[in-house]
Amino acid sequence: MNILSLSVDQQALPSMAFFLHMYQPPIPIQTIPILKRIINNSYIPLTRKLLENSNLRISININASLSEMLLEYEGEEVIDNLKLLSESNQIEFLESACYHPILPIIEPEYQKIQINFNRKLNNKIFGSSFNPKGFFPPELAVNHELPYLLKEMAYKYCIFPSTSFPSLLNIGIPYLMIDNSKFFLLPRNRTLSNDISFQKFPSPNDFAKAVNHYSEGNELSTPIIGMDFETFGEHHKKYEDFLISSLEKIRILQLADLVQLHEFSNSDFKIISEDYVSSSWSTDSKTELIPFPLWNHPNNSLHQLTLVLMNILSEGLNYIDDKNEKQLIPFLKAQQSCQLWWESDGKFGPELVKRAIKFQITSLNNLAELTQSQSPEKVIALKMLLKIANKIVGQINKIIETKSKMN
């Protein structure tokens, strides 16, 4: 598609960029029956619908942890459909962090490892069609440093939460360029994204009118709309029909198209790192001083204890010489964001938290066994870490028990 030479009919339509995010926690933190249900309710129906509508072009992020599980748990059709969509240029793949950590709260070393793992595994599964230039940070959790890391890793643009730019909140200016470095920050339109996620539009025509209000016929003000893939079919049954009908009434651009437009434009709004703030797509005006409220709330004791536990896991790896991939993967999985989300007020899921904790302690115990071949000092140090970790787990379990009784 040559976005610089559109037909008159195409130009008459309101325009938007649309992306979907696909992710599920790793097994055994997620259960196999729930994963299979999501595959059948959401992933298969919507990827089929996209294949049936070859004129639609969107951007998709699929974390490689999910890609692996789809191959293992009866989701091969989803992988095949995504391959076909990519090969026909209907979808643009976006990069992410493999096991869905909140990137700003893990060490830069592990940020790089998570991103590189994602590319390696998805390359293995999707082949050459997986060649992303753009980046989706899990939960759209960002800070000042992340764009510089991504630029260093040769990515060209990153989706950002609009709450990172308080003065631009819900305004249709979708492109911001950082420090004249030709790295683009693409703010997601929170209002339109949330309204479609929570079924606020009575009809596809109403959605098209809302998009037109933001774009006003100007390609350079194209709103960026995105949400979880599971919104369609899993969170809301048969909602994929509404989505397809809505997309047919709008000219859809991939994020790569938008960046191309702005590379040919002199109208970019240039910023420096001081112009944006740490945030996520769950940050709002009530929590703006707490950038990651569902994953690192200072008043949430479960969050703070879990983050200490995650740091202990990372510290434990330092006592293993010549770490290999097999040893590393359990610790990358243990950095997943879902446990912290389930520990949040209003999201509390005690059984899910317990499964995540069990996985983390098992990983640390396995590491302790590996250190038996290391120096005596390292063996002693890791045993001390394991002792501290078990005490923290005891505290977490007490809080879970208390909160469960209150609920």
Stockholm file with secondary structure:
# STOCKHOLM 1.0

chainA/1-407         MNILSLSVDQQALPSMAFFLHMYQPPIPIQTIPILKRIINNSYIPLTRKLLENSNLRISININASLSEMLLEYEGEEVIDNLKLLSESNQIEFLESACYHPILPIIEPEYQKIQINFNRKLNNKIFGSSFNPKGFFPPELAVNHELPYLLKEMAYKYCIFPSTSFPSLLNIGIPYLMIDNSKFFLLPRNRTLSNDISFQKFPSPNDFAKAVNHYSEGNELSTPIIGMDFETFGEHHKKYEDFLISSLEKIRILQLADLVQLHEFSNSDFKIISEDYVSSSWSTDSKTELIPFPLWNHPNNSLHQLTLVLMNILSEGLNYIDDKNEKQLIPFLKAQQSCQLWWESDGKFGPELVKRAIKFQITSLNNLAELTQSQSPEKVIALKMLLKIANKIVGQINKIIETKSKMN
#=GR chainA/1-407 SS CCTTSCCHHHHHSCEEEEEEEECCCCTTTSCHHHHHHHIIIIIHHHHHHHHHCTTCCEEEEECHHHHHHHHHTTCHHHHHHHHHHHHTTSEEEEBCCTTCCCGGGSCHHHHHHHHHHHHHHHHHHHGGGCCCCEECCGGGCBCSSHHHHHHHTTCCEEEEEGGGSGGGTTCSCCCEEETTSSCEEEEECHHHHHHHHTTCCSSHHHHHHHHHHHHTTCGGGCCEEEEEGGGBTTTBTTHHHHHHHHHTTSEEECHHHHHHHHHTCSCCEEECGGGSCCBCTTCCTTTTTSSCTTTCCTTCHHHHHHHHHHHHHHHHHTTSSSCCHHHHHHHHHTTCSHHHHHTSTTTCCHHHHHHHHHHHHHHHHHHHHHGGGSCHHHHHHHHHHHHHHHHHHHHHHHHHHHHHHHC
#=GC SS_cons         CCTTSCCHHHHHSCEEEEEEEECCCCTTTSCHHHHHHHIIIIIHHHHHHHHHCTTCCEEEEECHHHHHHHHHTTCHHHHHHHHHHHHTTSEEEEBCCTTCCCGGGSCHHHHHHHHHHHHHHHHHHHGGGCCCCEECCGGGCBCSSHHHHHHHTTCCEEEEEGGGSGGGTTCSCCCEEETTSSCEEEEECHHHHHHHHTTCCSSHHHHHHHHHHHHTTCGGGCCEEEEEGGGBTTTBTTHHHHHHHHHTTSEEECHHHHHHHHHTCSCCEEECGGGSCCBCTTCCTTTTTSSCTTTCCTTCHHHHHHHHHHHHHHHHHTTSSSCCHHHHHHHHHTTCSHHHHHTSTTTCCHHHHHHHHHHHHHHHHHHHHHGGGSCHHHHHHHHHHHHHHHHHHHHHHHHHHHHHHHC
//
